[in-house]
Amino acid sequence: MLLLVLLAILALVAFGVGFVVHWLFIVAAVVALIWLISLFTGGFGRAGAGRW
């Protein structure tokens, strides 16, 4: 019985970690895309700076 409870807890933890890691991967992909766009458009925070 204890083994069954431990297995259920392990399954819940694995499901939670998989859900969180999946969303962290999506967030990392979005951040990387924003970084690439800012790299090609001149970056953030340099709106007033002249381009040489």
PDB file of N, H, CA, C and O in Angstrom:
ATOM      1  N   MET A   1       0.816  -1.190   0.000  1.00  0.00           N
ATOM      2  CA  MET A   1       0.000   0.000   0.000  1.00  0.00           C
ATOM      3  C   MET A   1       0.862   1.258   0.000  1.00  0.00           C
ATOM      4  O   MET A   1       0.573   2.221  -0.709  1.00  0.00           O
ATOM      5  N   LEU A   2       1.930   1.236   0.808  1.00  0.00           N
ATOM      6  H   LEU A   2       2.165   0.453   1.384  1.00  0.00           H
ATOM      7  CA  LEU A   2       2.822   2.387   0.860  1.00  0.00           C
ATOM      8  C   LEU A   2       3.510   2.598  -0.491  1.00  0.00           C
ATOM      9  O   LEU A   2       3.705   3.733  -0.926  1.00  0.00           O
ATOM     10  N   LEU A   3       3.870   1.505  -1.141  1.00  0.00           N
ATOM     11  H   LEU A   3       3.712   0.583  -0.787  1.00  0.00           H
ATOM     12  CA  LEU A   3       4.508   1.604  -2.456  1.00  0.00           C
ATOM     13  C   LEU A   3       3.566   2.231  -3.479  1.00  0.00           C
ATOM     14  O   LEU A   3       4.005   3.005  -4.330  1.00  0.00           O
ATOM     15  N   LEU A   4       2.292   1.909  -3.406  1.00  0.00           N
ATOM     16  H   LEU A   4       1.935   1.281  -2.715  1.00  0.00           H
ATOM     17  CA  LEU A   4       1.307   2.477  -4.318  1.00  0.00           C
ATOM     18  C   LEU A   4       1.149   3.979  -4.099  1.00  0.00           C
ATOM     19  O   LEU A   4       1.037   4.736  -5.064  1.00  0.00           O
ATOM     20  N   VAL A   5       1.138   4.416  -2.843  1.00  0.00           N
ATOM     21  H   VAL A   5       1.229   3.802  -2.059  1.00  0.00           H
ATOM     22  CA  VAL A   5       1.044   5.839  -2.513  1.00  0.00           C
ATOM     23  C   VAL A   5       2.292   6.579  -2.999  1.00  0.00           C
ATOM     24  O   VAL A   5       2.193   7.667  -3.565  1.00  0.00           O
ATOM     25  N   LEU A   6       3.460   5.986  -2.775  1.00  0.00           N
ATOM     26  H   LEU A   6       3.540   5.102  -2.315  1.00  0.00           H
ATOM     27  CA  LEU A   6       4.700   6.608  -3.259  1.00  0.00           C
ATOM     28  C   LEU A   6       4.728   6.701  -4.778  1.00  0.00           C
ATOM     29  O   LEU A   6       5.202   7.695  -5.327  1.00  0.00           O
ATOM     30  N   LEU A   7       4.231   5.686  -5.455  1.00  0.00           N
ATOM     31  H   LEU A   7       3.846   4.878  -5.008  1.00  0.00           H
ATOM     32  CA  LEU A   7       4.163   5.711  -6.902  1.00  0.00           C
ATOM     33  C   LEU A   7       3.216   6.799  -7.393  1.00  0.00           C
ATOM     34  O   LEU A   7       3.506   7.473  -8.381  1.00  0.00           O
ATOM     35  N   ALA A   8       2.078   6.976  -6.705  1.00  0.00           N
ATOM     36  H   ALA A   8       1.842   6.428  -5.903  1.00  0.00           H
ATOM     37  CA  ALA A   8       1.132   8.031  -7.080  1.00  0.00           C
ATOM     38  C   ALA A   8       1.739   9.413  -6.866  1.00  0.00           C
ATOM     39  O   ALA A   8       1.574  10.304  -7.699  1.00  0.00           O
ATOM     40  N   ILE A   9       2.441   9.591  -5.749  1.00  0.00           N
ATOM     41  H   ILE A   9       2.575   8.868  -5.072  1.00  0.00           H
ATOM     42  CA  ILE A   9       3.097  10.870  -5.480  1.00  0.00           C
ATOM     43  C   ILE A   9       4.178  11.141  -6.522  1.00  0.00           C
ATOM     44  O   ILE A   9       4.310  12.266  -7.003  1.00  0.00           O
ATOM     45  N   LEU A  10       4.942  10.127  -6.867  1.00  0.00           N
ATOM     46  H   LEU A  10       4.835   9.213  -6.476  1.00  0.00           H
ATOM     47  CA  LEU A  10       5.980  10.277  -7.881  1.00  0.00           C
ATOM     48  C   LEU A  10       5.379  10.635  -9.237  1.00  0.00           C
ATOM     49  O   LEU A  10       5.937  11.457  -9.964  1.00  0.00           O
ATOM     50  N   ALA A  11       4.253  10.028  -9.581  1.00  0.00           N
ATOM     51  H   ALA A  11       3.800   9.360  -8.990  1.00  0.00           H
ATOM     52  CA  ALA A  11       3.590  10.340 -10.847  1.00  0.00           C
ATOM     53  C   ALA A  11       3.101  11.786 -10.863  1.00  0.00           C
ATOM     54  O   ALA A  11       3.227  12.469 -11.880  1.00  0.00           O
ATOM     55  N   LEU A  12       2.544  12.258  -9.747  1.00  0.00           N
ATOM     56  H   LEU A  12       2.441  11.703  -8.922  1.00  0.00           H
ATOM     57  CA  LEU A  12       2.085  13.651  -9.674  1.00  0.00           C
ATOM     58  C   LEU A  12       3.254  14.628  -9.786  1.00  0.00           C
ATOM     59  O   LEU A  12       3.153  15.644 -10.473  1.00  0.00           O
ATOM     60  N   VAL A  13       4.350  14.324  -9.118  1.00  0.00           N
ATOM     61  H   VAL A  13       4.432  13.498  -8.560  1.00  0.00           H
ATOM     62  CA  VAL A  13       5.531  15.189  -9.195  1.00  0.00           C
ATOM     63  C   VAL A  13       6.083  15.208 -10.618  1.00  0.00           C
ATOM     64  O   VAL A  13       6.436  16.270 -11.130  1.00  0.00           O
ATOM     65  N   ALA A  14       6.158  14.052 -11.254  1.00  0.00           N
ATOM     66  H   ALA A  14       5.871  13.189 -10.838  1.00  0.00           H
ATOM     67  CA  ALA A  14       6.667  13.989 -12.621  1.00  0.00           C
ATOM     68  C   ALA A  14       5.761  14.760 -13.574  1.00  0.00           C
ATOM     69  O   ALA A  14       6.251  15.434 -14.480  1.00  0.00           O
ATOM     70  N   PHE A  15       4.453  14.671 -13.384  1.00  0.00           N
ATOM     71  H   PHE A  15       4.055  14.123 -12.648  1.00  0.00           H
ATOM     72  CA  PHE A  15       3.520  15.420 -14.222  1.00  0.00           C
ATOM     73  C   PHE A  15       3.699  16.915 -14.015  1.00  0.00           C
ATOM     74  O   PHE A  15       3.712  17.677 -14.981  1.00  0.00           O
ATOM     75  N   GLY A  16       3.838  17.343 -12.763  1.00  0.00           N
ATOM     76  H   GLY A  16       3.828  16.724 -11.978  1.00  0.00           H
ATOM     77  CA  GLY A  16       4.028  18.766 -12.473  1.00  0.00           C
ATOM     78  C   GLY A  16       5.323  19.306 -13.047  1.00  0.00           C
ATOM     79  O   GLY A  16       5.345  20.396 -13.620  1.00  0.00           O
ATOM     80  N   VAL A  17       6.404  18.552 -12.898  1.00  0.00           N
ATOM     81  H   VAL A  17       6.387  17.667 -12.434  1.00  0.00           H
ATOM     82  CA  VAL A  17       7.693  18.990 -13.436  1.00  0.00           C
ATOM     83  C   VAL A  17       7.648  19.042 -14.964  1.00  0.00           C
ATOM     84  O   VAL A  17       8.188  19.963 -15.577  1.00  0.00           O
ATOM     85  N   GLY A  18       7.012  18.062 -15.563  1.00  0.00           N
ATOM     86  H   GLY A  18       6.574  17.313 -15.066  1.00  0.00           H
ATOM     87  CA  GLY A  18       6.896  18.071 -17.023  1.00  0.00           C
ATOM     88  C   GLY A  18       6.090  19.248 -17.522  1.00  0.00           C
ATOM     89  O   GLY A  18       6.430  19.835 -18.549  1.00  0.00           O
ATOM     90  N   PHE A  19       5.029  19.606 -16.820  1.00  0.00           N
ATOM     91  H   PHE A  19       4.753  19.129 -15.986  1.00  0.00           H
ATOM     92  CA  PHE A  19       4.212  20.754 -17.193  1.00  0.00           C
ATOM     93  C   PHE A  19       5.006  22.042 -17.075  1.00  0.00           C
ATOM     94  O   PHE A  19       4.968  22.885 -17.971  1.00  0.00           O
ATOM     95  N   VAL A  20       5.732  22.198 -15.961  1.00  0.00           N
ATOM     96  H   VAL A  20       5.763  21.513 -15.233  1.00  0.00           H
ATOM     97  CA  VAL A  20       6.510  23.419 -15.730  1.00  0.00           C
ATOM     98  C   VAL A  20       7.650  23.528 -16.735  1.00  0.00           C
ATOM     99  O   VAL A  20       7.891  24.603 -17.284  1.00  0.00           O
ATOM    100  N   VAL A  21       8.347  22.433 -16.979  1.00  0.00           N
ATOM    101  H   VAL A  21       8.151  21.560 -16.533  1.00  0.00           H
ATOM    102  CA  VAL A  21       9.473  22.469 -17.916  1.00  0.00           C
ATOM    103  C   VAL A  21       8.984  22.793 -19.323  1.00  0.00           C
ATOM    104  O   VAL A  21       9.660  23.512 -20.060  1.00  0.00           O
ATOM    105  N   HIS A  22       7.823  22.276 -19.704  1.00  0.00           N
ATOM    106  H   HIS A  22       7.274  21.693 -19.106  1.00  0.00           H
ATOM    107  CA  HIS A  22       7.274  22.574 -21.023  1.00  0.00           C
ATOM    108  C   HIS A  22       6.995  24.066 -21.154  1.00  0.00           C
ATOM    109  O   HIS A  22       7.327  24.672 -22.172  1.00  0.00           O
ATOM    110  N   TRP A  23       6.388  24.659 -20.135  1.00  0.00           N
ATOM    111  H   TRP A  23       6.118  24.166 -19.308  1.00  0.00           H
ATOM    112  CA  TRP A  23       6.105  26.090 -20.204  1.00  0.00           C
ATOM    113  C   TRP A  23       7.372  26.922 -20.135  1.00  0.00           C
ATOM    114  O   TRP A  23       7.448  27.971 -20.774  1.00  0.00           O
ATOM    115  N   LEU A  24       8.371  26.481 -19.375  1.00  0.00           N
ATOM    116  H   LEU A  24       8.309  25.628 -18.856  1.00  0.00           H
ATOM    117  CA  LEU A  24       9.638  27.209 -19.350  1.00  0.00           C
ATOM    118  C   LEU A  24      10.320  27.166 -20.712  1.00  0.00           C
ATOM    119  O   LEU A  24      10.964  28.136 -21.112  1.00  0.00           O
ATOM    120  N   PHE A  25      10.185  26.043 -21.433  1.00  0.00           N
ATOM    121  H   PHE A  25       9.662  25.255 -21.108  1.00  0.00           H
ATOM    122  CA  PHE A  25      10.751  25.958 -22.772  1.00  0.00           C
ATOM    123  C   PHE A  25      10.053  26.941 -23.709  1.00  0.00           C
ATOM    124  O   PHE A  25      10.705  27.582 -24.532  1.00  0.00           O
ATOM    125  N   ILE A  26       8.738  27.062 -23.588  1.00  0.00           N
ATOM    126  H   ILE A  26       8.208  26.542 -22.919  1.00  0.00           H
ATOM    127  CA  ILE A  26       8.003  28.007 -24.428  1.00  0.00           C
ATOM    128  C   ILE A  26       8.416  29.444 -24.104  1.00  0.00           C
ATOM    129  O   ILE A  26       8.605  30.252 -25.014  1.00  0.00           O
ATOM    130  N   VAL A  27       8.557  29.766 -22.826  1.00  0.00           N
ATOM    131  H   VAL A  27       8.403  29.110 -22.087  1.00  0.00           H
ATOM    132  CA  VAL A  27       8.989  31.107 -22.431  1.00  0.00           C
ATOM    133  C   VAL A  27      10.394  31.389 -22.947  1.00  0.00           C
ATOM    134  O   VAL A  27      10.663  32.494 -23.420  1.00  0.00           O
ATOM    135  N   ALA A  28      11.291  30.415 -22.866  1.00  0.00           N
ATOM    136  H   ALA A  28      11.072  29.518 -22.482  1.00  0.00           H
ATOM    137  CA  ALA A  28      12.656  30.597 -23.364  1.00  0.00           C
ATOM    138  C   ALA A  28      12.657  30.816 -24.871  1.00  0.00           C
ATOM    139  O   ALA A  28      13.439  31.626 -25.370  1.00  0.00           O
ATOM    140  N   ALA A  29      11.804  30.117 -25.602  1.00  0.00           N
ATOM    141  H   ALA A  29      11.170  29.460 -25.196  1.00  0.00           H
ATOM    142  CA  ALA A  29      11.732  30.306 -27.052  1.00  0.00           C
ATOM    143  C   ALA A  29      11.220  31.697 -27.391  1.00  0.00           C
ATOM    144  O   ALA A  29      11.723  32.327 -28.321  1.00  0.00           O
ATOM    145  N   VAL A  30      10.231  32.188 -26.655  1.00  0.00           N
ATOM    146  H   VAL A  30       9.822  31.677 -25.899  1.00  0.00           H
ATOM    147  CA  VAL A  30       9.710  33.539 -26.897  1.00  0.00           C
ATOM    148  C   VAL A  30      10.769  34.589 -26.590  1.00  0.00           C
ATOM    149  O   VAL A  30      10.931  35.543 -27.351  1.00  0.00           O
ATOM    150  N   VAL A  31      11.489  34.429 -25.491  1.00  0.00           N
ATOM    151  H   VAL A  31      11.358  33.654 -24.872  1.00  0.00           H
ATOM    152  CA  VAL A  31      12.547  35.375 -25.134  1.00  0.00           C
ATOM    153  C   VAL A  31      13.659  35.364 -26.187  1.00  0.00           C
ATOM    154  O   VAL A  31      14.184  36.418 -26.546  1.00  0.00           O
ATOM    155  N   ALA A  32      14.016  34.186 -26.679  1.00  0.00           N
ATOM    156  H   ALA A  32      13.590  33.329 -26.388  1.00  0.00           H
ATOM    157  CA  ALA A  32      15.043  34.098 -27.717  1.00  0.00           C
ATOM    158  C   ALA A  32      14.570  34.778 -29.002  1.00  0.00           C
ATOM    159  O   ALA A  32      15.365  35.428 -29.681  1.00  0.00           O
ATOM    160  N   LEU A  33      13.299  34.638 -29.339  1.00  0.00           N
ATOM    161  H   LEU A  33      12.653  34.110 -28.787  1.00  0.00           H
ATOM    162  CA  LEU A  33      12.763  35.289 -30.527  1.00  0.00           C
ATOM    163  C   LEU A  33      12.783  36.807 -30.373  1.00  0.00           C
ATOM    164  O   LEU A  33      13.142  37.521 -31.310  1.00  0.00           O
ATOM    165  N   ILE A  34      12.401  37.303 -29.201  1.00  0.00           N
ATOM    166  H   ILE A  34      12.109  36.723 -28.440  1.00  0.00           H
ATOM    167  CA  ILE A  34      12.449  38.746 -28.945  1.00  0.00           C
ATOM    168  C   ILE A  34      13.884  39.244 -29.008  1.00  0.00           C
ATOM    169  O   ILE A  34      14.144  40.326 -29.535  1.00  0.00           O
ATOM    170  N   TRP A  35      14.818  38.461 -28.475  1.00  0.00           N
ATOM    171  H   TRP A  35      14.607  37.583 -28.047  1.00  0.00           H
ATOM    172  CA  TRP A  35      16.228  38.855 -28.525  1.00  0.00           C
ATOM    173  C   TRP A  35      16.723  38.949 -29.971  1.00  0.00           C
ATOM    174  O   TRP A  35      17.427  39.891 -30.333  1.00  0.00           O
ATOM    175  N   LEU A  36      16.345  37.959 -30.798  1.00  0.00           N
ATOM    176  H   LEU A  36      15.773  37.194 -30.505  1.00  0.00           H
ATOM    177  CA  LEU A  36      16.760  38.003 -32.204  1.00  0.00           C
ATOM    178  C   LEU A  36      16.165  39.192 -32.931  1.00  0.00           C
ATOM    179  O   LEU A  36      16.852  39.841 -33.721  1.00  0.00           O
ATOM    180  N   ILE A  37      14.906  39.488 -32.679  1.00  0.00           N
ATOM    181  H   ILE A  37      14.348  38.961 -32.037  1.00  0.00           H
ATOM    182  CA  ILE A  37      14.269  40.640 -33.319  1.00  0.00           C
ATOM    183  C   ILE A  37      14.965  41.926 -32.886  1.00  0.00           C
ATOM    184  O   ILE A  37      15.223  42.799 -33.714  1.00  0.00           O
ATOM    185  N   SER A  38      15.269  42.051 -31.596  1.00  0.00           N
ATOM    186  H   SER A  38      15.059  41.342 -30.923  1.00  0.00           H
ATOM    187  CA  SER A  38      15.939  43.263 -31.127  1.00  0.00           C
ATOM    188  C   SER A  38      17.362  43.355 -31.668  1.00  0.00           C
ATOM    189  O   SER A  38      17.877  44.454 -31.874  1.00  0.00           O
ATOM    190  N   LEU A  39      17.990  42.226 -31.895  1.00  0.00           N
ATOM    191  H   LEU A  39      17.572  41.333 -31.728  1.00  0.00           H
ATOM    192  CA  LEU A  39      19.341  42.234 -32.443  1.00  0.00           C
ATOM    193  C   LEU A  39      19.348  42.792 -33.863  1.00  0.00           C
ATOM    194  O   LEU A  39      20.222  43.578 -34.226  1.00  0.00           O
ATOM    195  N   PHE A  40      18.365  42.378 -34.662  1.00  0.00           N
ATOM    196  H   PHE A  40      17.654  41.739 -34.367  1.00  0.00           H
ATOM    197  CA  PHE A  40      18.321  42.823 -36.054  1.00  0.00           C
ATOM    198  C   PHE A  40      17.719  44.210 -36.225  1.00  0.00           C
ATOM    199  O   PHE A  40      17.947  44.848 -37.253  1.00  0.00           O
ATOM    200  N   THR A  41      16.961  44.693 -35.251  1.00  0.00           N
ATOM    201  H   THR A  41      16.776  44.175 -34.416  1.00  0.00           H
ATOM    202  CA  THR A  41      16.360  46.015 -35.368  1.00  0.00           C
ATOM    203  C   THR A  41      17.140  47.087 -34.630  1.00  0.00           C
ATOM    204  O   THR A  41      16.731  48.248 -34.646  1.00  0.00           O
ATOM    205  N   GLY A  42      18.227  46.750 -33.996  1.00  0.00           N
ATOM    206  H   GLY A  42      18.559  45.807 -33.983  1.00  0.00           H
ATOM    207  CA  GLY A  42      19.055  47.750 -33.343  1.00  0.00           C
ATOM    208  C   GLY A  42      19.011  47.704 -31.834  1.00  0.00           C
ATOM    209  O   GLY A  42      19.741  48.459 -31.192  1.00  0.00           O
ATOM    210  N   GLY A  43      18.216  46.879 -31.250  1.00  0.00           N
ATOM    211  H   GLY A  43      17.624  46.265 -31.772  1.00  0.00           H
ATOM    212  CA  GLY A  43      18.204  46.710 -29.805  1.00  0.00           C
ATOM    213  C   GLY A  43      17.235  47.628 -29.096  1.00  0.00           C
ATOM    214  O   GLY A  43      16.674  48.556 -29.679  1.00  0.00           O
ATOM    215  N   PHE A  44      17.055  47.339 -27.809  1.00  0.00           N
ATOM    216  H   PHE A  44      17.510  46.586 -27.335  1.00  0.00           H
ATOM    217  CA  PHE A  44      16.183  48.136 -26.965  1.00  0.00           C
ATOM    218  C   PHE A  44      16.984  49.245 -26.307  1.00  0.00           C
ATOM    219  O   PHE A  44      18.188  49.104 -26.093  1.00  0.00           O
ATOM    220  N   GLY A  45      16.320  50.346 -25.987  1.00  0.00           N
ATOM    221  H   GLY A  45      15.342  50.460 -26.161  1.00  0.00           H
ATOM    222  CA  GLY A  45      16.934  51.408 -25.212  1.00  0.00           C
ATOM    223  C   GLY A  45      17.840  52.317 -26.031  1.00  0.00           C
ATOM    224  O   GLY A  45      18.517  53.169 -25.456  1.00  0.00           O
ATOM    225  N   ARG A  46      17.877  52.169 -27.323  1.00  0.00           N
ATOM    226  H   ARG A  46      17.327  51.477 -27.789  1.00  0.00           H
ATOM    227  CA  ARG A  46      18.720  53.032 -28.143  1.00  0.00           C
ATOM    228  C   ARG A  46      17.875  53.819 -29.137  1.00  0.00           C
ATOM    229  O   ARG A  46      18.322  54.101 -30.249  1.00  0.00           O
ATOM    230  N   ALA A  47      16.671  54.169 -28.744  1.00  0.00           N
ATOM    231  H   ALA A  47      16.308  53.940 -27.841  1.00  0.00           H
ATOM    232  CA  ALA A  47      15.768  54.860 -29.675  1.00  0.00           C
ATOM    233  C   ALA A  47      16.298  56.254 -30.000  1.00  0.00           C
ATOM    234  O   ALA A  47      16.148  56.727 -31.127  1.00  0.00           O
ATOM    235  N   GLY A  48      16.919  56.917 -29.015  1.00  0.00           N
ATOM    236  H   GLY A  48      17.041  56.533 -28.100  1.00  0.00           H
ATOM    237  CA  GLY A  48      17.405  58.265 -29.251  1.00  0.00           C
ATOM    238  C   GLY A  48      18.827  58.302 -29.808  1.00  0.00           C
ATOM    239  O   GLY A  48      19.284  59.361 -30.238  1.00  0.00           O
ATOM    240  N   ALA A  49      19.509  57.215 -29.810  1.00  0.00           N
ATOM    241  H   ALA A  49      19.138  56.355 -29.461  1.00  0.00           H
ATOM    242  CA  ALA A  49      20.902  57.183 -30.263  1.00  0.00           C
ATOM    243  C   ALA A  49      20.964  57.168 -31.781  1.00  0.00           C
ATOM    244  O   ALA A  49      20.164  56.518 -32.453  1.00  0.00           O
ATOM    245  N   GLY A  50      21.920  57.890 -32.288  1.00  0.00           N
ATOM    246  H   GLY A  50      22.570  58.418 -31.741  1.00  0.00           H
ATOM    247  CA  GLY A  50      22.103  57.903 -33.736  1.00  0.00           C
ATOM    248  C   GLY A  50      22.849  56.674 -34.211  1.00  0.00           C
ATOM    249  O   GLY A  50      23.715  56.152 -33.509  1.00  0.00           O
ATOM    250  N   ARG A  51      22.517  56.223 -35.384  1.00  0.00           N
ATOM    251  H   ARG A  51      21.813  56.647 -35.955  1.00  0.00           H
ATOM    252  CA  ARG A  51      23.205  55.053 -35.935  1.00  0.00           C
ATOM    253  C   ARG A  51      24.396  55.514 -36.765  1.00  0.00           C
ATOM    254  O   ARG A  51      24.276  56.433 -37.576  1.00  0.00           O
ATOM    255  N   TRP A  52      25.526  54.884 -36.565  1.00  0.00           N
ATOM    256  H   TRP A  52      25.623  54.138 -35.907  1.00  0.00           H
ATOM    257  CA  TRP A  52      26.749  55.290 -37.260  1.00  0.00           C
ATOM    258  C   TRP A  52      26.898  54.576 -38.560  1.00  0.00           C
ATOM    259  O   TRP A  52      27.874  54.798 -39.277  1.00  0.00           O
TER     260      TRP A  52
END
